[in-house]
């Protein structure tokens, strides 16, 4: 339980500071270790709300959410393959 709380805090801190490349491996570890899926989508939307969603740039403004969805699809495929 303590590991999960620490993981959540590290993910939140890295997203708020814009360190998306640090948050992604933490998400992958969290998804593999725990079975949480909605948190990565929420983090993608929060990332886009903080650093994206600029009018006029199209899908580029939603890259965090799109990346989160792609990560979930790939990890669910690999998780079924391994287990």
Buried (B, 14 or more C-beta within 10 A) or exposed (E): EEEEEEBBEBBBEBBEEEEBEBBBEBBBBBBEEEEBEEBBBEBBBBBBEEBBBEEEEEEEBBBBBEBBBEBBEEBEEEEEEEE
